[in-house]
Amino acid sequence: MASTYIDVNAANSSMLDSDNNNRWVYRINEGLELPTGTEIKVASSFINKKGITGGSIEIPADIEETLNYSFYGVDTDYNTLIQHPQDPATALEFDLYERVNTPVNSLFAGREFVSYDVNPLSNGTSNFDKYMPQREKVGGSETKMPYMNFYKKADGTLQITPMVGTLTIKIPKGVYSVLQLAILIQDQFNGIVDPDDIKGRDTFVQRQKALTVPGWQGIPVTNIMNRLVQAEEGYLQPDPNAYTGAGNPKFPTGNTQTIPFWTALFTHNDVVPGPPVGINPDSTKFSDQLKLKGGVDTAGMLACVAALDSGEHIPYSAIMVQSDHFEFIRRASIETDQANFDTGTLNVSEDMLQFNKFGQTNSTNKFFFQGLNAQRNTNAFQISSVTHYNTPATGMTERGKVPTDPEFQKLGPTGFSTESMNYFTTGIPVGTTQVELSYDTQNAGFSISRLHQPRKFPTHDRFGTSQSSQAGQEGVFIKRVAKGNFQNPTLIADAYLAPNGAAIAATATAARALLESGGINAQGRGEDYTILTNTIEAIMSRLGGVAVYNWAVKTAEKFGTKKFNNKGSAHLRRFDEYFNSEVEAKRAWESTLWFRLGFSYDQLQKPSGWGTEPTYYSRSGSHQSPGFTTDQSIDSSVITSISTLFNSFNASAPTTAPPAQGTPTPILKDVGIQVYSMLDVNVPSIPFNNNSHVGGDTAFPTNFAAYQNSFYDCAVMTPVTTDARPIVAEALPTLSEHGYYLISSSIVGDQDIVKAADPLPILDVVPISSLSNQDFIADRTEITHILSNPKTLNHVDIAILNPDLTAPKLEKNSAVILKITKPLEKPTNLIANVVNNQTAELVEQQVLQMEKAEEAQAKQAS
């Protein structure tokens, strides 16, 4: 049987599909006659698929996937540096830090704790009451607090709306290494690559400089995972007794005090106080200083509540609220019908929506929130010559512009201030700075981390103690309240405060009541005490971040089964809220990019998997996270690392100082004595005190060694260096949606059959797992076709297809080696006689040769 091999190479053929390079025709100039019974098979296939290796992912079509997320801060303290250095020899309380954030309603927004034994606030009366820790003494709960922006309804009512962002990830079709794909997605998260111009070279800084409003502002925020919010300038509060001039107007002179903006707004119910007579003819409000988001107009609410994309660069005013507060407004926004939504009338209590109902002294239902402050450049009050009642300045209505209205003017002398500090007038960045999407080679899966902004250790603590060994490193603080065994009732009075400002009764009975309030649990502790302890003694791991609540907006819109009557709030819907059941949501999730990378619905998108956190600013006691986010790693191995870290050898002895004056701050000894065992760190039972002349040694003995690193006087903070904890995909990535390619050609089609349906003639099946090298998939498959009719072969057409018969994207050098084997021709009588004669002649020739050989041997022998 004679075999012929034909190299049907795309490079030597006419390409029929130049976009995908998967169809071509190879010409056979003189033709090839194939009789009945001819076998046609593929000797070898070479598919030119660039980048195909064991670590490659094929994207068969362009991908666009949108994710929506909320920006969040945490219930913690954000510190900056004081404006003027202090002299530790004369300062009563040496402190390098100043708080940028202002907690509001921290003593009024807590859950109501019930005392079944005695009420520590009323000396034995059993009733309902509240008590809260003094936040400045022990710190916050470290729970996530989503940011909210401000807008005004048509009637001027100031309302809040979730501050959320949106990002569309774009991936062109092609073959990517797993690392290349991870970097492409990560760079879009971090603004390094513009999704609309993936091959472009412009940085996000250059893109911002191309804008006219507001343009590049000098702070490298990407306006994607991080952006600026406006920090509000403080209120310059004059001494009410220090006014000059007869009659009115009177002007304040000296003795002014800068009050944080949010404190002033809360205290004065948003109305800027006038002169001593209490007149404010202009009805100036503190909230006039806020940078509002959008406004109600013919476009309705869309401009007020829309998600922020990378093209939105304006730093809006914002506050942080509790997660349940955010959730109430988010749900109300998506459940309110279109007509009410367009007017800003949401299906939620006005106490949560309208700022004056929850954020002022006279509010009907106070909710805890935090605001961010800028710093004044001077405390000198700038007198206006305008002859009307002058009210103290509260900042500027427009950043970068000094208006003539004396109620809103930049303080300080003409020109630049003599101060050199950063007053945050441009804004304060929020969110996270470096999202990581990587391929974990150890687990052979993708992982995501740093949706949170990790803490980094400062160079010095607030007392001036050097922390150079950990400075700039990422880590967490383990915060522990200095409660000891609660034998000292004075501590309770100092660390805990009633909402009306009265200290808890400093008696042994009150101490026992605090431990037992809310009923005794199985551990012999009061339920209320347990809630407070669980909340206050927190892991301080992050400064904020983003929480993704919808990872696949476009997929949800495409496959969603639930109908909505409000399109304006679509950006606030979670993925699962597009479906009537979780089963439907999980089925749709399998069409997402994230499923392709190996992340399950339960990992990223299931709301109950986002976790809950305890808080004392709630009637429920805990809040569900506003979305999926990440955190730092921590485990029990730190026990031995921090064991006995704080001890009496860690600080210098206090020096003698005049009464009412502090002593130098703690100084770490060179010896660094520590026992690395299973013992605890030192958590004292008394507050910080570095002044032996304050309060007497009996009430508050000198105690400062344990308070190194701490922000607070009644809580110790133990530093632990850690890394961000990656969330590794549960499944391996899907390297290709198709497991094999089909090679088809018409040369093996059943041309002699008249048929209603023409089955696809298959020459070869090439598994994509047959990985030969980076650029080719090679394979040999035994599929043999036998012609039932003779055929003249003038050309060979080749088509390489996916299993669903779509065209794969190939390079130009694919080839198919065909093996064509013709059958032997059937013998006739004439041919048989010729063969017999040839055989007889051959035998005779062989006999003669043998005889000659024998004669020659005989002669030699004689």
N, C-alpha and C positions, 0 to 999 in steps of 0.2 A: 504494500500500500504506500503510495507516494504522498508526502505531506508538504504543504506550502505554508510558510510563515509570512504574515503581513504586519508591518509596524504601522498601525493606524494612529499616527501622531498628530495631535492638534496643530503643532507648529508647521506641518507640511500639508495642511488641509485648509478648506474654506470654512471659516468660523460662521456659524449661523446665529449665535447669540454672543455678541462681543461684550455685553455687560457682565454676563456671568461665566463665559468661556466654558459652558457645559455641553454645547451642541456643535458638531462639525461634520464635514463630509470629506472623505478621502477618495480621490479619483484613481481608477485603474485604467491606464491609457489603452491598452490593447485588449482589455477585458479578460475574463477568466471563466472558462466553461466548467460548470459544476454538474456532473451527472447525478442521477438519482442515487441515493445512498451515501452521498458526500457528508462527512462529519465536519461540523463547525463548532469550535470551542475556543475559549480564551486561554491562551498559554500564560499570560500575565497581564495585570492591570496596574498602571501607575497614575494615580490621581494627584495632580499638582495642587495641593491645598496648603498654602503657605502658613507656617506657624503651627502646624499640627504636631504636637508632642504630647507627652503624658500630662503636662501641666498647662494645657491650653483649654480655652473655653470658646466655643463658636456661638456668635450672636447672628442668627440667620436674617434678622430684620432690624431696622432701627428701633431703638427703645427710647421712649419718653415716659418717665414716671415722676409724678409730683408728690412731695410729702409736705405736710403741714405740722407745725410744732409751736409750742408756747415757750416764751422766754421766762426763766424763773431765777429768783434769788433764793436766799435761805434766811431763816430766822436766826441770824447771827449778828455780830458786830463787824462793820467794815471800817478799818482804821486807816487814818492818814497820820501825818506828823504834825505836831503843834507848830505854830508859826514862829514862836520865840523860844530859844533854848532856855532851860531852867538851871538854876544853881542848886544842886542837891544839898548844899549846906544850909540853905535858907528856905527851900520849898517845903511846905507842910506835907504835900502829897506829890512826890516826884512822878511824873508821867509823861513819856515821850509821845503818846498817842492821843489822837482826837478822833472821835467817832463821826463818820460821814453820814451814816444812816440815822434816821430818827424813828424809833418805835413809837407808835401812837395807839392809845387805848389798851396798853398792855395790862393795866390794872382793872379794866372795866369789861373786857371782852372774854373773860375766862368762863369755864363751865362752873355751874353752881355745885359746890361740894357740900354734902350733908353731914352734919355732926350728930351722931346718935348718942354720944356720951356727954361731952360738954362742948360748948362752942367757944373756941379760944378768943373770939371777938367780943363776946358778951358775958364772959366770966361765969359760965355755968348754964346759960339758957340753951335749951335744945330747940333749934329751929334751922331754917334754911339761911345760909349766908355764903359769902365768897371770901376766899383768901387767895392771894397770889404771891409768888416769889418776886422780890424786887429784881427786875431784869438786869439792872446795872450791876447788881451784886453777884449774880450767878450765871448770867448769860441767857441765851435763847434756847429754843428747842431744836435748832438745826434742821427743821423741816423745810421742805420746798415751799416757796411762796411765788406763785406766778405773777408776772407783771401785768398791770392794767394801764391802758391809756385813757385820756379824758376827751370828751366831746360835749357839745351843748345841743340840747333840743331847740326847736324853734322858739319855745317860750323862755329860753335862757337857762333852763335847768341843767346843772352840771352832772353828767353821768359818766360811768366808767365802762370800758369794753375790753375784752381780752387782747393783750398785745401778743399777736401771733405772727409767725413768719411762714413763708412758702418758698420752696425750691423745687425746680424741675431738673432732674438728672437726665442727661441725654447721652446715649451710647450708640454710635454708628455701627451698622452691621459689619461683621468681620470676625477674624479669629484673634483672640488675645491670650497672652499668657496670664495665669491667675494673678501674678504680681502686677502686670500692666493694667489689668482691669481694676484691681483694687486701688491703684494709684489714680486712675482716671476718675473713679467715683469719689475718692477722698479729696482730690484736688477741686472738684466741683463743690463739695461740702465747704471747703476752706477758702473758696473764692480765688484760688490760684488759676483755675481754668474757667473761662466763660462758657457755659453750656451752649450758647448760641454761636460760639466761635472757638471750638475746641482746639483748632490748630493755630489760633491767634497767639501773638506774643505779648499783647498788652496785659499789664498787671492790673489788679483791682485799683491800685492807686492811679494809674493812667486813665482808667475808665472813669474814676470819680473826677479827675481833673477836667475831663471833657464835658462835665455837667456845669451848668450855670448856677443852679440852685440846689443845695448850697455849695456844691463843688467839694474839692478836697479840703478837709479841715485840720489836717496835720496829725490826726490820730488814725493809725492803720487798722480801722475796723473795715470788715468786708461787706457789712450790711446783709449778711446771709446768716451765719451762725452767731455772729456778734454784731452789735450796732450800738449807737450812742443813745442815751436818754438824757434829757435836760436835768441838770442839777439846779435846785432852786436856791437863789441867794437869800441869806438870812435877813431877818427883820431887825432893824436898828432901833431898839427900844430905849427911849430917853428916860431920864429920871423925872418922874412926874412933878417933883418939887423944885426942879431946876429950870425954870422958865423965866424969861426976861420980857420986859415991855409992859406998858400999861394998856389995859383993855385987851381987845383982840385985834389982830392975831398976836399970839405969843409964840416965841420960838424957843426950842430946847437949847440948852447950852451945856456941852460936856456931859460927863457922867453917863454916857450911853452904854448900852450893853447889846451885843449881838445875840439874838435869839434864833435858833434854827427855824427855818421857814415853816415846817410842818407843825412844830410846836406852837408857833405864833398863830397859824391858821386855826388850829384846833382850839386853842385857848380863847381866842377872840371871835370864834364862830364866823371866820372868814372875813370879818369887817375890820379894816385897818383903823385903830383908834385915832381919834382926833386929839386936839389939845386938851388941857385939863377940864375944859367945860364940856368935853365929850361930843363936840360937834364935828361931823365929817360931811360937809356939804356935797362933796363929790361922790359920796357912797363908794369910795374906793374899796375894792376887795382884794384879799391876798390871791385869790384864784385868778384875778386878772393877769397875773404874772405867768400863769401856766401856758405852755405851748400845746394847744388843742389839736386833736387829730381830726381833720376834715371838718365838716359842718353840715347841718341839715339844709338842703336846698332842693332844687327840682330833681336832683339825682337821688334823693332819698337818703337812706342811711349808709349807702355803700361806701362813700368816702370816709365815713366816721369809723366803720368797723372792719374795713377790708384788711386782709392779710398784708404784711409788709414784705415786698420782694427786694431783690438786690438793686432795683432802680429807685427805691425810696431811701433818701439820705437824710431827711430832716430829723433832728433829735427832738422827739416829743417828750412832754412831761409824763411821768409814770410813777405808780406806786406798786408795792408788793402787797398782795393779799393772801389769805389762807386758801389752801387748795379747794376746800368745800365752797368758799365764796366764789372762786373762779368757776367751779363746776355748776353752781346754781345759775350764774349768768350765761355760761356757755349753753346749757340745756334750754334755758328760757329763750335764747336767741334762735335756736333751731326749731323750737316748738311753737313760737309765736307766728301767727298767720302774716301774710305779706303786707296787708293793709296796716296793721298795728306796727309791724316791724319798721315800715317806712317812716313812721313818725317817732320812732324811738320808744314806743310804749311796749315794753316786753312783758311777757307772762311770768313775772317774778315780783316779789315784794319790793316796794320802793325803798325799803330800809337797806337793801343790799345794792340797789342800782344807783340811787341818787346820793351823791357824795355828802350833801348836807344832812342826810338821814343817818349816816353811819360814821362820819369822820370828824365831827365837831363836838364841843362840850355839851351843846344843847341837843345833840342827836337823840332820836327816840330809841334807837337800837344800835349801840356802838359795836363796831367790828374792828378787830386788830388789823393794822396795816403798817407798812414802813415806807418812808420816803427818803430820797437822797438829797443832800445839801451841798451847795457850793460854799466857799468861804469868802468872807468880806476881806477887802484889801486894806481896810482901816476902820477904826471905830469913831473917827471924827465925823460929826454930823454936818452936812453941807447946808448952810442956811440959804433959803431962797428969798429973793427980794420981791417976789410976787405978793401983793397985799391981799391975801385971803388966808383962811385958816389952813395952816400947813400941817400935813400929816407925815409921820416918819416914812422914809423911803423903804420900799420892800424889794428893790431890785430893778429890773428893766423889762419893759413889755416886749422889746425886740432885742435879740442878741446882736451885739456889734453896733448898736445905735444908741446914742444918749438923747432921750426925748427931753422936751422942755417942761413937761409936767413935773412939778416938784414932788408929787407923790411917788413917781417912778423915775429915779435918777441914779446913776452910778455914783457911789460915794468915793471920796478921796480927792486929792488935789488935781489940778489940771495936768494933763499929760499922763505919763506912766507913774504907777505907784512906786514908792520907795521900797516896798516889800518885794521879796523874791520868791515867794511861795506860789504853788499851783493852786488856783482857786476854782478849778473845774468849771470855768465859765463856758468852755466848749461843749462839755458834756462828760458823762461817765459811761465807759463801755460796759455792756451787760451781755450775757450769753456765754459762749465758750470759744476759745481761740484756736483749737487744734483737734478737730475730730479725726479719729484714726479708723480707717477701714483697711485691714491687712489680711494676708493669707498666712495662717498659722501652719507652718510646715510640720510641727510635731503632731498636731491633731488633724492634719490634712483637711483643714476647713477654714472658711473666712471667719473673721472676728471683727467686732466693732467696739470701740471704747472712746472715752473722752468726749462724750456728749455733755459731760459736766466740766466745770473749770476747777481743777485741783487747787488745793491750798499749797502755798510755798512758805517755808519758814523764813522769818525776817532775820536781819543781821543782829538785832538787839531786841530784847523784850522791852516792855514799857518802863521797866525800872532802870534800863540802860545796861543790863547784863549782856555781855557778848554771847551770841549763839553762832559763832563763826563756823563751827564744825558741821552745822546743818544748814547754814544760810543758803537760800536759793533752791534748796531741794524740795521735792514734793513729799507730802506726808499728811498725817492726820494728828489731831490733838485728841487725847482721851480725857474728857472733862469729867471731873468728880467734884461734887458739892462738899464743902467743908462742914459736914453735919456731925461727924464723930458719932457719939452715942446719944447726942441731944441732952446731955446732962447739964449743959450750960444754957439756961433759958434766955439769956441775953442774946445769944446767937440767933435764936428763933425770931426775936423781936427785930434783929438787925437784917436777917436774910429774907424775912417774909413780912408782908405789909397788907393791911386790909384795903379794900377799894376806896374807903373814905380818907385814907392817909394815916389812920391811927395804927400804931404798932400793935402787934399781937401781944396780949398780956404776958408779961415776963414772969410767969410763975411755973412751978413744976406741974401744976394741973394743966396749964396751957400746953406745955411740952408734951405731956401724955396725950392730950386731946389731938394734937397734930399727928401723932403717931397712930391714933386709933380712929380718927374721923372717917366716916363712911363705912364703919363696920369693920370688925377684925377678920382678916382672911386667914387661910390655913397656915400662913407663915407668921401669924401673930402681929401683922402690921395692918394699919388702916388702908382701905382701898384708895382713898384720896391721896394719902401719903405715897402709895405705890405709883399712882399715876404721875404725881409730881416728880418723883425720883426717876421714873422711866423716861420722862420728858426732858428734864434738866440735865441729867447725866448722859450726855450725848457724845457721839463720835463726830468731831468737827473735821469734815473731810473735803468740803467743797465750798466755793464762793457763789456758785450759781451754775447755769447751763441752759440747755434746751431740752424739752420733753416732747417727743414726737408722738402725736395722738392719731395721725393718719399717715401710714407709710406709702400708701398707693392710692392716691386720689383718682387718677385716671382709670385705674382698674376697677375701683369701686363704682365710678360713674358708668363704666361700660357694662358691668355685670350686675349692678345693683337691682334689687327686686322691690325695694320700698319706694313709695312715691312721697314727694315733699311739696308743700304749698308755699315754701319760702326759699327762693333761690339766693337771696342776699346774704344768708348766713351759711352757705354751703361750705365755706372754708373752715367752719368750726365743727363740722361733723367728723366723728370718728369713722374708721373703716367699717366697723361692725354695724354702725347705724344706717348704712345703706342697704342692709339686708333684713329679711324677716326672721332669720334664724342663724345660729352660729354655724350650722352645717353648711348653709349657703355661703356664709362669709369664708369659711375654710376652703370650700371648693374654689371660690374666686381667688383666694390667696395663692393658689397653685399656679396662677397666671402672672404673678408678680415677679419683678426682678429679684426681690429678696428671697423668694422661694427658690429661684434658680441658683442663688448663691448658697442655699442650704439652710436659711433661717426659717423656722416654722412660725405658723400663726400664733401659737401659744407663747413663743419666745418674744416676739416683737409687738404683736398687735392686740393680744387678748388683754382687756382692761384689768381684769382681776390679777393678772401677772405683773402689773406695774408696781404693786406693793402699796402698803399703807404705813403711816407714820403717826405715832402718838403726839398729841399736842394739848396744852392746857388752854389754848385759845379756841375752844370749841365746846358745843354742848354734847357732841358725840364722842369726844375723847380721841378720835383718830381720823385721819384724812386719807383718801386714796390719791395716789400720785396723779398729776394731770396728764401724764403720758409716759412713754418709755424713755428712760435716761440711764446713765451709768454712774459709777462711784469708784472710790479707791479700794484697793485690796486691804484686808486686815484679817488676821487669824490669831489663834491662841499662842502662836510661837512668840508673840511680843511679850508674853508674861515674864519670861526670864530676861528679856532685853531691858525692860523698864524696872525690874525688881530693885527696890531700895534706892531708886534713882535720886529721890529727894531725901536728904538726911542732914543732920546738924553739922556735918563737915563740909557742906556745899556752899557755905556763905560765911563771910567775915562777921566777927562779933560786932554788935552795935556800939557806936561811940557815944560819948557824952555830948548832949546837945542842949541848948537852952530850952526852956519849956515852950510847948506849942510849936516846936520846929522838928522837922524830920531828920533822919540820919542818912548817910550815903546808902545807896541801894545794894542789894546782894551782889557779891563778887565771887565767881567760881574760883575755887582753889585749883592749883596746878595738879594736886594729887588725884582728884576725881575719884574719891572712895565710893565704891559700889559693890554690893554682893549680888551677883547674877544667879539668883535662886528662884524659887517659886513664890517668894514673898511679895507683898504688895508694895506699891509706891507709898510714900508717906502722905496720907490725906488727913490733915489736922482737923481738930474739932473746933477751932477758933478762926476768925477771919485774919486776913493779912494785917500786920502791924509792924512797922519798922521804927516806931517812936516809943521809947520806954516812958516818956513823960505824958502820954495821952491816955486818959482813962484809968491809969493805975495798973500796976502789974497784976493785981488780983483779977480784975475784970478782963483785961486784954493783955496778956503778956506778949513780949516781943516774939513775932513769928513771921518770918519772911522766906526762909530757905525753900519751902515747898511751893512758893508762889512764883518762882522763876518760870518764865514762858507764859504765865497766865495773864488774861485780860482783866481779871476780876478779883475782887477782895474776898469773896466767899466761895471760890471754886479754883481748884488746881487744874492745870492743863499739862498733860504729859505728851511730849512730842514723839512721834513714831514715823520714821521714814518708810514710805510705801510707794508702790507704783499704781497706776490706773488698772482696774480689773477689767480685762476684756470679756465680752460676751461672745463665746465661740458658737458658731452655727451647729445645730444639732445633727444635721445631715451633711453628707459630702456634696460638693457642688455638682450640678448637672453640666458636664462638660459639653454635651451636645444634645439637642432635643431629638436628633435622629441618630439611631445606632448604626446605620449603614447607608451606603449609596447603591442605587440600581444602575446597571449599565445595559442600555437597550439599543437595538438596531433592527431595521426593517429587513435585513438580509435573512433573518430566521423567522419572519412572519409567515403565517399560513395563508399564503396568497391565493391558494386554489380553493378556498372555502368561502362561500357566500354567507355572511354572518351579520346579525343585528348588533352584536357587541364585539369589538376587536380587543382581545386580551393583550396586555403589554408583553411584547417579546423580550425576554430577559437573556442577555448574554452572560452577565456576571453579577454577583452580589459581593460588595466590598465592605466588610466591617470597618467602622471608623476606628475601632480599637486596634486595628492592624497598623501600628505606628512604626514605620521604618526609620524615618529621620524627620528633621524639622519641616521639610518641604513636600514630601511625598507620602502617600499611603499606597503600599504595594500589597498585592494579594494574588493567590492562585486558587480558583474555585472550579471544581469539576462539574460544569454544566455543559452537556453535549447535546447538540442539535443535529438530526439526520434529515437531509432533504428527501422529501417524498416525490418531488418532481425535479427535473433538470432546471438549471438556472444559469443565466449568463450574468456574471458579476462585473459591472462597469464602475461601481463605486461602493463605498462602505460608509453608511451614516451612523454616527455614534451620539447617544444622548445619555448623560449622567444625571440622575434625578434623586431627590430625596424620597423616602418611602411614601410621602403624601403626593408625589409627582411634581413638587415644586422644584425650582432650579436652585442648586447650591451655588455659592460664590466661589469660583475656582480661579487659578492662575492659567496661563496660556500654554503650558507645556505638558498637559496630560497625554497619556498614550495608552492604547489597548493593543496588545500583541495577539493577533488571531492565528490559530492553527487550523488549516483546512486540509483534510485528509480525504483523497478520492479513493473509491473502491477499486479492486482489481477488475480488469475487463474479463468477461466470461469467455472460455476457450472454445474454438470451432474444430471440425475434423481435419481441415487442411493444416491448421496450426498444430494439431496433435501429431500428424505424420512428419512434419518438419522437425518437431521436437525429438521424435523417436530416431530419425536419421542422424541428427546432430549428436544424440547420445551414443549411438553405435559407433560413429566415427571417433568419438572421444575415447571409447573403450579400446578400440583397435590401436589407437596411437599410444595409449598407456601400455598395452601388451608389448608392442614393438620396442618401446623404450626399456622395458624390463628385460627383454631378451638380449638386447645389446649390452646392457649392464652386466648380465651374467657371463657373456662371452669375454668381455674385457677382464673380468676377475679371473677367469680360467687361464688366460694367456699369462697373466702376471704370476699365477701360482706355478706354471711350468717353467 
